[in-house]
Amino acid sequence: MPEEIIRRLSVDGVRFGYRVLPHASDSGAPATEPALVLGGALQGMYGWPQMDDHLGPATDVVTADLPGMGSADPLPPGPSADILRRAVLRIADDLGAPRLNLFGFSYGTAIAFGFAQRHPERVARLALGGVPVHIDEAQVECWERARELLAGGDREGFAATAADALMCLDPERNVHRRELARRYVRRSFLHALTHSPHATNSLYRALADRPDFSGGLSGVPALVFAGEHDTVTSPERQRKFAATIEGSRFLTVPESDHWVVLERAFEVAELVARFFTDTEGARVGAPVSLPRQAGAPAGRT
């Protein structure tokens, strides 16, 4: 396993960092452009070991503590989308990479999609999972309850409420490793609140932000996927969003909900690796059962 490289940058005086795991292969040059992974509000540079394992043999894996996340400085007051997109651009420039493969999950999809809209020439391929393109009133009310618990100092109550709001708890719907993922998400929230000096602010932003997924996209090969039981934004709404990206593909991952990257970690990592290396029908790592609707084009509606 090659040694990771940590780089420190800043944008508008806000310090942040990123990590590079150079590709581990005996075959010479990387098979594709560097892959930058952007996750949820509390998912920093050390939260993606499955991507290291599956993308590492093919390319450099890049993860980040963007402004407001992990070890980075807190975000300044006000809208944060622009500074986060410019932080991604700083990473691309610092890497010396003309183009990146971008993978965004949940909160990270807004950053990745917005960056691709403004800098399509810098994006080789775009993979988006669990896109929160629509948040209904029930979700908003649940987030408000979680915010009130956190404001009142009830961290455990907040962690439980926020985790449950992001998961499908319907016993009639089969979700792979549901309880394991539920416990992990709760512990992650509690750990971040305890150890990160600005985790509370990051969570407030993630719960309050209404990211913009309008405007469409062209010129960037794209894959959008959703857990079949995603209760944050339904797969059908995510399919309609995918249809705004010219030539994109959409698929659902069975037996999973919004936390598909935890519940079906192996399958998601392999899927993204195959998409980024243009080997979706070939073997990149170990055998994998592709999700339902794999290969189905995202037609316009």
ZAMARGU-4260 file (C-alpha; in steps of 0.2 Angstrom, whole numbers, plus 5000, padded with zeros to 4 digits):
<rodrens>
0) 5000/5000/5000 | 5008/5017/4995 | 5010/5030/5008 | 4996/5044/5008 | 5000/5062/5005
5) 4992/5076/5015 | 4991/5093/5007 | 4985/5109/5016 | 4977/5123/5006 | 4966/5138/5009
10) 4952/5148/5000 | 4947/5165/5005 | 4958/5163/5021 | 4949/5147/5026 | 4961/5133/5028
15) 4957/5115/5023 | 4966/5100/5017 | 4965/5085/5006 | 4973/5067/5006 | 4980/5058/4991
20) 4982/5039/4991 | 4993/5036/4975 | 4987/5021/4965 | 4993/5004/4970 | 4997/4995/4954
25) 5011/4985/4946 | 5005/4990/4928 | 5012/5007/4928 | 5002/5023/4925 | 4985/5025/4932
30) 4970/5019/4921 | 4960/5035/4924 | 4960/5052/4930 | 4962/5055/4949 | 4945/5052/4959
35) 4939/5064/4971 | 4927/5058/4984 | 4915/5071/4992 | 4903/5064/5006 | 4891/5070/5019
40) 4894/5085/5030 | 4903/5075/5043 | 4912/5063/5031 | 4930/5069/5030 | 4946/5063/5022
45) 4947/5047/5032 | 4929/5040/5029 | 4931/5031/5013 | 4942/5015/5015 | 4931/5005/5003
50) 4935/5018/4989 | 4954/5016/4993 | 4952/4997/4991 | 4942/4998/4974 | 4949/5013/4966
55) 4967/5012/4972 | 4972/4999/4960 | 4966/5010/4945 | 4970/5028/4950 | 4974/5041/4964
60) 4961/5042/4977 | 4958/5059/4984 | 4948/5063/4999 | 4946/5080/5008 | 4942/5089/5024
65) 4933/5104/5014 | 4930/5120/5023 | 4918/5117/5038 | 4922/5098/5038 | 4934/5088/5049
70) 4951/5096/5052 | 4947/5111/5041 | 4943/5129/5047 | 4924/5133/5050 | 4915/5141/5036
75) 4911/5159/5037 | 4893/5165/5039 | 4882/5165/5024 | 4880/5154/5009 | 4894/5141/5007
80) 4891/5133/4990 | 4903/5145/4981 | 4918/5143/4993 | 4916/5124/4993 | 4916/5123/4974
85) 4931/5134/4974 | 4940/5123/4987 | 4937/5108/4974 | 4945/5119/4961 | 4960/5123/4972
90) 4962/5104/4975 | 4962/5100/4956 | 4974/5114/4952 | 4986/5108/4967 | 4985/5091/4960
95) 4990/5097/4943 | 4976/5087/4936 | 4967/5094/4920 | 4952/5084/4924 | 4945/5074/4939
100) 4933/5060/4942 | 4921/5066/4954 | 4910/5055/4966 | 4898/5065/4977 | 4887/5056/4990
105) 4872/5065/4999 | 4878/5082/5004 | 4893/5080/4993 | 4882/5078/4978 | 4877/5097/4978
110) 4896/5101/4978 | 4901/5089/4964 | 4886/5093/4953 | 4888/5112/4955 | 4907/5111/4952
115) 4903/5101/4936 | 4890/5114/4930 | 4903/5128/4932 | 4919/5118/4927 | 4913/5104/4915
120) 4930/5105/4906 | 4938/5099/4923 | 4927/5084/4926 | 4931/5067/4917 | 4916/5058/4924
125) 4903/5062/4938 | 4895/5049/4949 | 4881/5055/4961 | 4873/5044/4975 | 4859/5048/4986
130) 4855/5065/4979 | 4844/5075/4991 | 4835/5084/4976 | 4819/5086/4986 | 4816/5087/5004
135) 4797/5086/5010 | 4789/5094/5024 | 4790/5079/5035 | 4809/5079/5033 | 4810/5097/5037
140) 4800/5095/5053 | 4811/5080/5058 | 4827/5091/5055 | 4820/5105/5066 | 4817/5093/5080
145) 4835/5087/5078 | 4841/5104/5078 | 4831/5108/5094 | 4838/5093/5103 | 4856/5099/5098
150) 4853/5117/5103 | 4847/5110/5120 | 4862/5100/5123 | 4855/5083/5120 | 4868/5076/5109
155) 4863/5058/5110 | 4845/5063/5106 | 4850/5073/5092 | 4861/5058/5085 | 4847/5046/5086
160) 4834/5058/5078 | 4846/5063/5064 | 4851/5045/5060 | 4834/5039/5060 | 4828/5053/5049
165) 4841/5047/5036 | 4836/5029/5036 | 4821/5018/5030 | 4815/5010/5046 | 4800/5002/5039
170) 4801/4983/5044 | 4792/4978/5028 | 4806/4984/5017 | 4822/4974/5017 | 4837/4985/5020
175) 4854/4976/5021 | 4863/4978/5037 | 4851/4991/5043 | 4854/4990/5061 | 4873/4990/5059
180) 4872/5006/5048 | 4860/5014/5060 | 4872/5011/5075 | 4887/5017/5065 | 4878/5033/5059
185) 4873/5037/5077 | 4891/5034/5084 | 4898/5045/5069 | 4887/5059/5074 | 4891/5058/5092
190) 4910/5056/5089 | 4910/5072/5077 | 4900/5082/5090 | 4913/5077/5103 | 4929/5079/5094
195) 4926/5092/5080 | 4926/5110/5086 | 4914/5115/5072 | 4904/5100/5069 | 4888/5108/5076
200) 4889/5122/5064 | 4892/5110/5050 | 4877/5100/5055 | 4866/5115/5056 | 4872/5120/5038
205) 4868/5102/5032 | 4851/5102/5040 | 4846/5119/5034 | 4854/5121/5017 | 4843/5118/5002
210) 4855/5114/4988 | 4851/5119/4970 | 4850/5104/4958 | 4842/5114/4944 | 4850/5119/4927
215) 4855/5102/4920 | 4871/5097/4914 | 4879/5092/4897 | 4896/5087/4891 | 4901/5076/4907
220) 4898/5057/4907 | 4887/5054/4923 | 4880/5040/4933 | 4867/5043/4947 | 4861/5030/4959
225) 4850/5028/4973 | 4845/5015/4987 | 4828/5008/4982 | 4821/5013/4999 | 4829/5030/5000
230) 4817/5040/5011 | 4827/5057/5010 | 4823/5059/4992 | 4813/5045/4983 | 4822/5035/4969
235) 4809/5042/4957 | 4813/5060/4960 | 4832/5056/4959 | 4828/5047/4942 | 4820/5063/4936
240) 4835/5073/4942 | 4846/5062/4932 | 4836/5065/4917 | 4842/5083/4917 | 4860/5077/4914
245) 4862/5074/4896 | 4867/5056/4892 | 4867/5051/4910 | 4863/5033/4917 | 4852/5030/4933
250) 4850/5015/4943 | 4844/5009/4960 | 4853/4998/4972 | 4843/4985/4980 | 4840/4982/4999
255) 4847/4999/5004 | 4841/5016/5008 | 4849/5033/5009 | 4865/5026/5017 | 4868/5015/5002
260) 4887/5018/5004 | 4887/5009/5021 | 4874/4996/5018 | 4880/4991/5001 | 4898/4998/5003
265) 4907/4984/4992 | 4894/4985/4978 | 4894/5004/4977 | 4913/5005/4977 | 4915/4992/4964
270) 4901/5001/4953 | 4910/5018/4954 | 4927/5010/4950 | 4920/5002/4935 | 4911/5018/4929
275) 4927/5029/4932 | 4938/5016/4922 | 4925/5013/4908 | 4925/4994/4913 | 4907/4993/4919
280) 4905/4976/4911 | 4923/4970/4915 | 4932/4964/4931 | 4940/4978/4941 | 4941/4970/4958
285) 4932/4955/4965 | 4915/4949/4957 | 4900/4960/4961 | 4881/4959/4958 | 4877/4975/4949
290) 4862/4984/4956 | 4845/4984/4947 | 4842/4994/4932 | 4861/4994/4928 | 4863/5000/4910
295) 4846/5008/4909 | 4848/5025/4901 | 4841/5040/4910 | 4828/5046/4898 | 4821/5064/4898
300) 4804/5066/4905
</rodrens>
